């Protein structure tokens, strides 16, 4: 019950900034619309491939907003008061994750509605994609918690912007890594963003060939490590902030 109450509080804090939420949804939708108008023949820009890219692009903003929320909570007396509660660091992390699920769900529904209006044929796979994308988003939320635990509110903007750019250019959203090759392709393979996009693409298109075992392993390892790191760093920062 404490975790649910905490997640409700977090959700209220997030929706108090409607401009940021609107930006988080409108910008990806704009990209989806504008690239459809360009009618680019490349495989990446087919709606069944670019829509998953838009979903992952939206997750990068989730990282930014999560980091900002954590940093704000750290600088206020809120977490200091919660430090005296019986909640554990893992409970706090779960509370932050749960608070973002309604936003992610709504975000994905809007993306698919726009994609359908632009010509995407919706099947039951779209529902599966929404469910899987919520699981995939855990990495991006945890990354936001980690960033917000490490830096101040002013610093979250810079690091969050780096995550947005990394997602754009290393996930395969705009172009496959093989078009560049070399060191760039190796970097893409070492980061989890390509894997997260390919997983969502595979579910939407019901085609397991779109995702490799390496994609899944890299993504899973990053999710576990980043989430664990977020819990550990969050705990240490709570202790140090309370002492301060």
Backbone as numpy.savetxt, mean C-alpha at the origin, in Angstrom:
# Nx Ny Nz CAx CAy CAz Cx Cy Cz
-11.41 -6.33 21.66 -12.24 -5.12 21.66 -11.37 -3.85 21.66
-10.27 -3.89 22.43 -9.38 -2.73 22.47 -8.80 -2.44 21.10
-8.45 -3.51 20.36 -7.87 -3.33 19.03 -8.90 -2.70 18.09
-10.15 -3.16 18.17 -11.21 -2.61 17.31 -11.47 -1.14 17.63
-11.51 -0.82 18.90 -11.71 0.58 19.30 -10.56 1.46 18.81
-9.35 0.92 18.91 -8.17 1.65 18.44 -8.23 1.85 16.93
-8.66 0.82 16.19 -8.74 0.93 14.73 -9.82 1.93 14.32
-10.92 1.98 15.07 -11.98 2.96 14.78 -11.45 4.38 14.97
-10.68 4.56 16.04 -10.10 5.87 16.28 -9.17 6.27 15.13
-8.36 5.33 14.66 -7.43 5.60 13.57 -8.16 5.96 12.29
-9.26 5.23 12.03 -10.05 5.51 10.83 -10.62 6.92 10.88
-11.10 7.33 12.04 -11.63 8.68 12.20 -10.56 9.73 11.94
-9.33 9.44 12.41 -8.23 10.37 12.18 -7.90 10.48 10.70
-7.98 9.37 9.99 -7.65 9.36 8.56 -8.68 10.13 7.74
-9.97 9.96 8.08 -11.01 10.60 7.28 -11.20 12.08 7.68
-10.50 12.51 8.71 -10.53 13.94 9.05 -9.78 14.78 8.04
-9.01 14.11 7.20 -8.26 14.80 6.15 -8.82 14.36 4.79
-10.04 14.80 4.46 -10.70 14.33 3.23 -9.94 14.71 1.96
-9.21 15.82 2.00 -8.47 16.24 0.79 -7.42 15.21 0.43
-6.72 14.69 1.42 -5.70 13.67 1.16 -6.33 12.39 0.64
-7.47 12.01 1.22 -8.16 10.80 0.78 -8.67 10.94 -0.65
-9.20 12.11 -0.96 -9.69 12.35 -2.32 -8.53 12.31 -3.30
-7.40 12.94 -2.91 -6.21 12.93 -3.77 -5.74 11.49 -3.99
-5.78 10.68 -2.94 -5.32 9.30 -3.02 -6.14 8.49 -4.02
-7.39 8.83 -4.17 -8.27 8.10 -5.09 -8.32 8.76 -6.45
-8.39 10.09 -6.47 -8.56 10.81 -7.73 -7.34 10.69 -8.64
-6.13 10.81 -8.08 -4.93 10.75 -8.91 -4.79 9.40 -9.62
-4.91 8.27 -8.92 -4.86 6.99 -9.65 -5.97 6.84 -10.69
-7.18 7.30 -10.36 -8.29 7.23 -11.32 -7.98 8.08 -12.54
-7.40 9.26 -12.31 -7.02 10.14 -13.43 -6.02 9.44 -14.34
-5.02 8.77 -13.73 -4.02 8.05 -14.53 -4.68 6.93 -15.33
-5.58 6.22 -14.69 -6.29 5.14 -15.38 -7.06 5.68 -16.58
-7.73 6.80 -16.38 -8.53 7.40 -17.44 -7.65 7.95 -18.57
-6.60 8.69 -18.19 -5.80 9.38 -19.21 -5.02 8.41 -20.07
-4.49 7.33 -19.45 -3.74 6.36 -20.25 -4.65 5.54 -21.14
-5.89 5.37 -20.74 -6.86 4.71 -21.60 -7.15 5.58 -22.82
-7.20 6.90 -22.62 -7.45 7.80 -23.73 -6.30 7.83 -24.73
-5.08 7.60 -24.21 -3.92 7.55 -25.10 -3.98 6.34 -26.02
-4.72 5.32 -25.57 -4.88 4.09 -26.36 -3.53 3.49 -26.77
-2.63 3.40 -25.80 -1.30 2.85 -26.04 -1.41 1.34 -26.28
-0.86 0.83 -27.35 -1.02 -0.58 -27.68 -0.21 -1.54 -26.81
0.72 -1.03 -26.01 1.58 -1.90 -25.20 0.75 -2.76 -24.25
1.25 -3.96 -23.99 0.56 -4.93 -23.14 0.28 -4.36 -21.75
1.21 -3.62 -21.20 1.06 -3.08 -19.85 -0.15 -2.17 -19.70
-0.58 -1.54 -20.80 -1.63 -0.53 -20.71 -3.01 -1.08 -21.07
-3.10 -2.37 -21.29 -4.42 -2.99 -21.40 -5.09 -2.89 -20.04
-6.39 -2.67 -20.01 -7.10 -2.42 -18.75 -6.90 -3.54 -17.74
-6.87 -4.78 -18.21 -6.72 -5.91 -17.28 -5.33 -5.96 -16.66
-4.39 -5.25 -17.24 -3.04 -5.18 -16.69 -2.76 -3.85 -15.98
-3.32 -2.77 -16.52 -3.04 -1.46 -15.94 -3.87 -1.19 -14.68
-5.07 -1.77 -14.61 -5.89 -1.60 -13.40 -5.19 -2.14 -12.16
-4.59 -3.35 -12.20 -3.79 -3.79 -11.05 -2.64 -2.83 -10.74
-2.06 -2.24 -11.78 -1.00 -1.27 -11.56 -1.50 -0.05 -10.80
-2.71 0.38 -11.13 -3.32 1.51 -10.43 -3.59 1.16 -8.97
-4.01 -0.08 -8.72 -4.25 -0.53 -7.34 -2.97 -0.44 -6.52
-1.88 -0.95 -7.08 -0.59 -0.93 -6.37 -0.10 0.51 -6.22
-0.31 1.32 -7.24 0.05 2.74 -7.15 -0.70 3.39 -6.00
-1.97 3.05 -5.83 -2.75 3.58 -4.72 -2.19 3.15 -3.37
-1.64 1.93 -3.32 -1.04 1.43 -2.08 0.15 2.28 -1.65
0.87 2.82 -2.62 2.03 3.64 -2.27 1.61 4.89 -1.50
0.42 5.41 -1.79 -0.10 6.55 -1.04 -0.57 6.11 0.34
-1.05 4.85 0.43 -1.41 4.30 1.74 -0.18 4.31 2.65
0.98 3.97 2.09 2.23 4.01 2.85 2.49 5.42 3.38
2.33 6.40 2.51 2.58 7.79 2.88 1.64 8.26 3.98
0.34 7.98 3.84 -0.63 8.45 4.82 -0.51 7.71 6.14
-0.14 6.43 6.08 0.07 5.67 7.32 1.26 6.24 8.07
2.34 6.53 7.35 3.53 7.09 7.98 3.22 8.43 8.64
2.42 9.24 7.98 2.05 10.54 8.54 1.23 10.38 9.81
0.28 9.44 9.80 -0.55 9.19 10.98 0.30 8.73 12.17
1.22 7.81 11.93 2.08 7.31 13.00 2.94 8.42 13.56
3.53 9.22 12.67 4.40 10.32 13.11 3.61 11.33 13.93
2.37 11.62 13.53 1.54 12.55 14.29 1.23 11.99 15.67
0.91 10.69 15.73 0.59 10.07 17.02 1.80 10.08 17.95
2.97 9.93 17.37 4.20 9.92 18.18 4.47 11.29 18.80
4.15 12.34 18.07 4.46 13.69 18.56 3.36 14.22 19.47
2.22 13.54 19.51 1.15 13.96 20.41 1.24 13.15 21.71
0.35 13.43 22.62 0.33 12.69 23.88 -0.49 11.41 23.77
-1.01 11.15 22.58 -1.91 10.00 22.40 -1.20 8.68 22.70
-0.05 8.45 22.05 0.66 7.19 22.27 1.25 7.11 23.67
1.55 8.26 24.25 2.05 8.25 25.63 0.98 7.71 26.57
-0.27 8.15 26.34 -1.38 7.65 27.17 -1.61 6.16 26.92
-1.51 5.77 25.63 -1.73 4.36 25.31 -0.61 3.47 25.85
0.55 4.08 26.10 1.67 3.31 26.63 1.37 2.69 27.98
0.39 3.23 28.68 0.02 2.70 29.99 -1.07 1.63 29.89
-1.57 1.39 28.66 -2.62 0.40 28.46 -2.01 -0.99 28.33
-2.84 -2.04 28.46 -2.31 -3.41 28.33 -2.07 -3.84 26.88
-2.30 -2.96 25.92 -2.08 -3.32 24.53 -0.59 -3.52 24.24
-0.31 -4.53 23.42 1.06 -4.83 23.03 1.37 -4.14 21.69
2.66 -4.00 21.34 3.00 -3.37 20.06 2.31 -4.03 18.86
2.22 -5.37 18.88 1.55 -6.06 17.78 0.07 -5.67 17.70
-0.54 -5.38 18.86 -1.94 -4.95 18.88 -2.09 -3.59 18.21
-1.14 -2.70 18.48 -1.16 -1.37 17.86 -1.04 -1.50 16.34
-0.10 -2.33 15.89 0.11 -2.51 14.45 -1.15 -3.06 13.79
-1.76 -4.07 14.44 -2.99 -4.65 13.90 -4.10 -3.61 13.86
-4.15 -2.75 14.88 -5.16 -1.70 14.90 -4.99 -0.72 13.75
-3.75 -0.37 13.44 -3.51 0.52 12.30 -3.88 -0.16 10.98
-3.53 -1.44 10.86 -3.84 -2.18 9.63 -5.35 -2.27 9.42
-6.10 -2.63 10.47 -7.55 -2.78 10.37 -8.22 -1.46 10.01
-7.69 -0.36 10.49 -8.31 0.94 10.22 -8.22 1.33 8.75
-7.24 0.78 8.05 -7.04 1.14 6.64 -7.78 0.23 5.67
-8.24 -0.91 6.13 -8.92 -1.86 5.25 -10.18 -1.25 4.62
-11.05 -0.54 5.37 -12.22 0.07 4.71 -11.83 1.06 3.62
-10.76 1.83 3.84 -10.30 2.79 2.84 -9.80 2.06 1.60
-9.03 1.00 1.80 -8.50 0.23 0.68 -9.62 -0.43 -0.11
-10.60 -0.96 0.61 -11.74 -1.60 -0.05 -12.49 -0.59 -0.91
-12.79 0.58 -0.34 -13.49 1.62 -1.09 -12.67 2.08 -2.29
-11.38 2.24 -2.07 -10.47 2.65 -3.14 -10.54 1.67 -4.31
-10.47 0.37 -4.02 -10.48 -0.64 -5.07 -11.82 -0.70 -5.80
-12.90 -0.52 -5.05 -14.22 -0.52 -5.68 -14.32 0.62 -6.69
-13.81 1.79 -6.31 -13.82 2.94 -7.22 -12.97 2.65 -8.45
-11.79 2.08 -8.25 -10.91 1.77 -9.37 -11.58 0.83 -10.36
-12.21 -0.22 -9.84 -12.85 -1.19 -10.73 -14.10 -0.61 -11.39
-14.80 0.27 -10.70 -15.97 0.91 -11.30 -15.56 1.77 -12.49
-14.48 2.52 -12.31 -13.98 3.36 -13.41 -13.45 2.50 -14.54
-12.69 1.44 -14.19 -12.15 0.54 -15.21 -13.27 -0.11 -16.00
-14.36 -0.49 -15.31 -15.50 -1.10 -16.01 -16.16 -0.10 -16.95
-16.25 1.16 -16.51 -16.82 2.20 -17.36 -15.95 2.43 -18.60
-14.64 2.17 -18.46 -13.72 2.36 -19.59 -13.62 1.12 -20.48
-14.28 0.04 -20.06 -14.30 -1.15 -20.93 -13.81 -2.44 -20.33
-13.37 -2.43 -19.06 -12.91 -3.66 -18.44 -14.09 -4.58 -18.17
-13.98 -5.82 -18.60 -15.04 -6.80 -18.36 -14.90 -7.35 -16.95
-15.90 -7.09 -16.11 -15.84 -7.53 -14.73 -16.35 -8.96 -14.59
-15.59 -9.76 -13.89 -15.98 -11.13 -13.58 -15.81 -11.34 -12.08
-16.04 -12.55 -11.62 -15.86 -12.86 -10.21 -14.39 -12.66 -9.79
-13.49 -12.69 -10.78 -12.06 -12.48 -10.48 -11.81 -11.08 -9.91
-12.66 -10.12 -10.26 -12.51 -8.76 -9.72 -12.72 -8.79 -8.21
-13.70 -9.57 -7.75 -13.94 -9.70 -6.32 -12.76 -10.37 -5.63
-12.24 -11.43 -6.26 -11.07 -12.11 -5.71 -9.88 -11.15 -5.63
-9.77 -10.30 -6.64 -8.66 -9.35 -6.69 -8.73 -8.36 -5.54
-9.94 -7.89 -5.24 -10.12 -6.95 -4.13 -9.69 -7.62 -2.82
-10.09 -8.88 -2.63 -9.75 -9.60 -1.41 -8.24 -9.80 -1.30
-7.62 -10.25 -2.40 -6.18 -10.49 -2.39 -5.42 -9.18 -2.22
-5.92 -8.12 -2.84 -5.22 -6.83 -2.75 -5.20 -6.31 -1.31
-6.23 -6.63 -0.54 -6.24 -6.22 0.87 -5.10 -6.92 1.61
-4.89 -8.21 1.30 -3.78 -8.95 1.92 -2.44 -8.37 1.46
-2.34 -8.03 0.18 -1.11 -7.46 -0.36 -0.80 -6.11 0.29
-1.85 -5.36 0.62 -1.65 -4.02 1.18 -0.98 -4.03 2.54
-0.94 -5.18 3.21 -0.31 -5.26 4.53 1.15 -4.81 4.44
1.83 -5.18 3.36 3.22 -4.75 3.19 3.32 -3.23 3.18
2.44 -2.58 2.44 2.51 -1.13 2.28 2.11 -0.41 3.57
1.16 -0.97 4.29 0.77 -0.38 5.58 1.92 -0.52 6.57
2.50 -1.71 6.63 3.61 -1.95 7.56 4.80 -1.05 7.23
5.03 -0.84 5.94 6.11 0.04 5.52 5.84 1.47 6.00
4.59 1.88 5.92 4.22 3.20 6.41 4.40 3.32 7.92
4.05 2.26 8.65 4.23 2.27 10.11 5.72 2.35 10.45
6.53 1.61 9.70 7.97 1.63 9.93 8.55 3.01 9.69
8.17 3.64 8.58 8.66 4.98 8.26 8.21 5.99 9.31
6.92 5.92 9.68 6.38 6.85 10.67 7.00 6.68 12.04
7.50 5.46 12.32 8.16 5.20 13.60 9.60 5.70 13.61
10.19 5.82 12.43 11.60 6.18 12.34 11.84 7.67 12.20
10.93 8.38 11.53 11.17 9.79 11.25 10.03 10.65 11.77
10.26 11.96 11.74 9.24 12.90 12.17 8.19 13.09 11.08
7.14 13.84 11.41 6.08 14.07 10.43 6.62 14.77 9.18
7.58 15.68 9.36 8.17 16.36 8.20 8.93 15.39 7.31
9.56 14.39 7.91 10.35 13.43 7.14 9.53 12.42 6.40
8.27 12.21 6.81 7.45 11.19 6.16 7.14 11.54 4.71
7.02 12.85 4.43 6.72 13.25 3.06 7.81 12.85 2.09
9.07 13.07 2.49 10.19 12.73 1.61 10.33 11.24 1.39
10.31 10.46 2.47 10.44 9.01 2.34 9.22 8.40 1.65
8.04 8.96 1.94 6.83 8.47 1.29 6.87 8.69 -0.21
7.42 9.84 -0.62 7.54 10.14 -2.05 8.51 9.18 -2.74
9.55 8.77 -2.02 10.49 7.79 -2.58 9.78 6.47 -2.84
8.93 6.06 -1.88 8.17 4.81 -2.05 7.25 4.91 -3.27
6.59 6.06 -3.42 5.70 6.25 -4.58 6.47 6.08 -5.89
7.65 6.69 -5.97 8.46 6.60 -7.19 8.97 5.17 -7.42
9.38 4.51 -6.36 9.85 3.13 -6.49 8.74 2.22 -7.01
7.54 2.42 -6.48 6.40 1.61 -6.95 6.13 1.87 -8.42
6.17 3.14 -8.81 5.89 3.50 -10.20 6.87 2.84 -11.18
8.15 2.90 -10.84 9.16 2.52 -11.82 9.75 1.12 -11.65
9.54 0.49 -10.51 10.11 -0.86 -10.34 9.06 -1.96 -10.26
7.79 -1.58 -10.23 6.73 -2.60 -10.14 6.37 -3.20 -11.50
6.71 -2.48 -12.57 6.28 -2.92 -13.89 4.95 -2.29 -14.28
4.54 -1.31 -13.50 3.27 -0.63 -13.77 3.28 0.06 -15.13
4.37 0.78 -15.43 4.48 1.52 -16.68 5.16 0.72 -17.79
6.18 -0.04 -17.41 6.90 -0.82 -18.41 7.57 -2.01 -17.72
7.68 -3.15 -18.40 8.34 -4.32 -17.80 9.83 -4.08 -17.65
10.41 -4.66 -16.63 11.84 -4.45 -16.35 12.73 -4.93 -17.48
12.27 -5.90 -18.26 13.07 -6.46 -19.34 13.35 -5.43 -20.44
12.52 -4.39 -20.52 12.76 -3.36 -21.53 14.02 -2.56 -21.22
14.39 -2.51 -19.95 15.60 -1.79 -19.54 16.73 -2.76 -19.30
16.43 -3.82 -18.54 17.43 -4.86 -18.28 18.54 -4.41 -17.36
19.61 -5.18 -17.31 20.79 -4.82 -16.54 20.53 -4.68 -15.06
21.18 -3.67 -14.47 21.08 -3.42 -13.03 19.65 -3.08 -12.63
18.97 -2.34 -13.51 17.59 -1.95 -13.20 16.70 -3.18 -13.02
16.83 -4.15 -13.90 16.03 -5.37 -13.80 16.35 -6.12 -12.52
17.62 -6.12 -12.14 18.03 -6.81 -10.91 17.42 -6.12 -9.68
17.40 -4.78 -9.70 16.80 -4.03 -8.59 15.31 -4.35 -8.47
14.63 -4.40 -9.61 13.20 -4.72 -9.61 12.95 -6.10 -9.00
13.82 -7.05 -9.31 13.66 -8.40 -8.80 13.93 -8.48 -7.30
14.76 -7.56 -6.80 15.11 -7.57 -5.38 14.09 -6.83 -4.52
13.26 -6.00 -5.14 12.24 -5.26 -4.41 10.89 -5.98 -4.51
9.97 -5.73 -3.58 8.71 -6.49 -3.55 7.59 -5.93 -4.42
7.82 -4.79 -5.06 6.72 -4.12 -5.75 6.31 -4.84 -7.04
7.27 -5.40 -7.75 6.93 -6.18 -8.94 6.10 -7.39 -8.55
6.50 -8.05 -7.47 5.77 -9.23 -7.01 4.34 -8.90 -6.62
4.16 -7.78 -5.90 2.80 -7.41 -5.48 1.91 -7.12 -6.68
2.47 -6.46 -7.69 1.68 -6.17 -8.90 1.37 -7.45 -9.67
2.34 -8.32 -9.83 2.12 -9.55 -10.58 1.12 -10.48 -9.89
1.13 -10.49 -8.57 0.16 -11.29 -7.83 -1.26 -10.81 -8.13
-1.46 -9.51 -8.08 -2.79 -8.95 -8.34 -3.20 -9.16 -9.80
-2.25 -9.00 -10.72 -2.54 -9.25 -12.12 -2.94 -10.70 -12.36
-2.23 -11.61 -11.72 -2.51 -13.03 -11.90 -3.91 -13.38 -11.43
-4.34 -12.79 -10.32 -5.67 -13.07 -9.78 -6.75 -12.48 -10.68
-6.57 -11.23 -11.10 -7.58 -10.58 -11.94 -7.74 -11.30 -13.27
-6.64 -11.74 -13.86 -6.68 -12.37 -15.17 -6.79 -13.89 -15.09
-6.81 -14.42 -13.85 -6.89 -15.86 -13.64 -5.81 -16.58 -14.45
-4.59 -16.05 -14.34 -3.47 -16.57 -15.12 -2.23 -16.63 -14.23
-1.93 -17.82 -13.73 -0.79 -17.98 -12.82 0.54 -17.73 -13.52
0.55 -17.74 -14.84 1.79 -17.51 -15.58 2.27 -16.07 -15.43
1.39 -15.19 -14.97 1.75 -13.78 -14.82 2.58 -13.51 -13.58
2.66 -14.49 -12.69 3.44 -14.33 -11.46 4.37 -15.53 -11.30
5.60 -15.26 -10.90 6.58 -16.33 -10.72 6.71 -16.70 -9.25
7.30 -17.85 -9.01 7.55 -18.28 -7.63 8.47 -17.29 -6.93
9.43 -16.74 -7.68 10.35 -15.76 -7.11 9.60 -14.50 -6.68
8.64 -14.05 -7.50 7.82 -12.90 -7.13 7.14 -13.12 -5.79
6.56 -14.29 -5.63 5.80 -14.60 -4.41 6.73 -14.68 -3.20
7.88 -15.34 -3.39 8.82 -15.50 -2.28 9.37 -14.14 -1.82
9.81 -13.32 -2.80 10.36 -12.00 -2.46 9.31 -11.15 -1.75
8.09 -11.15 -2.28 7.02 -10.37 -1.66 6.72 -10.86 -0.25
6.62 -12.17 -0.07 6.30 -12.74 1.25 7.40 -12.42 2.26
8.65 -12.55 1.85 9.77 -12.27 2.76 9.75 -10.80 3.18
9.56 -9.91 2.22 9.51 -8.49 2.55 8.35 -8.18 3.50
7.20 -8.79 3.26 6.03 -8.53 4.10 6.29 -8.95 5.54
6.86 -10.14 5.72 7.15 -10.65 7.07 8.21 -9.78 7.75
9.29 -9.49 7.03 10.40 -8.73 7.61 9.99 -7.30 7.94
9.30 -6.64 7.01 8.90 -5.25 7.23 7.88 -5.16 8.37
6.93 -6.09 8.41 5.93 -6.08 9.49 6.59 -6.31 10.84
7.51 -7.28 10.90 8.23 -7.55 12.15 9.06 -6.34 12.57
9.73 -5.72 11.59 10.54 -4.54 11.88 9.67 -3.39 12.37
8.48 -3.25 11.77 7.56 -2.19 12.19 7.15 -2.37 13.65
6.87 -3.60 14.04 6.48 -3.88 15.43 7.62 -3.56 16.39
8.83 -4.01 16.04 9.99 -3.81 16.91 10.33 -2.33 17.05
10.41 -1.63 15.92 10.78 -0.21 15.94 9.69 0.61 16.62
8.45 0.28 16.34 7.33 0.99 16.97 7.40 0.85 18.49
7.70 -0.35 18.96 7.82 -0.60 20.40 8.95 0.23 21.01
10.11 0.22 20.35 11.25 0.97 20.87 10.97 2.46 20.90
10.31 2.96 19.85 9.99 4.39 19.80 8.97 4.78 20.86
8.02 3.88 21.12 7.03 4.15 22.17 7.73 4.28 23.52
8.67 3.37 23.79 9.40 3.39 25.05 10.23 4.66 25.17
10.98 4.97 24.09 11.85 6.16 24.14 11.03 7.45 24.19
9.92 7.50 23.45 9.08 8.70 23.47 8.44 8.91 24.84
8.03 7.79 25.46 7.42 7.89 26.79 8.44 8.37 27.83
9.69 7.91 27.67 10.73 8.35 28.60 11.05 9.83 28.41
10.95 10.23 27.07 11.23 11.63 26.79 10.15 12.54 27.33
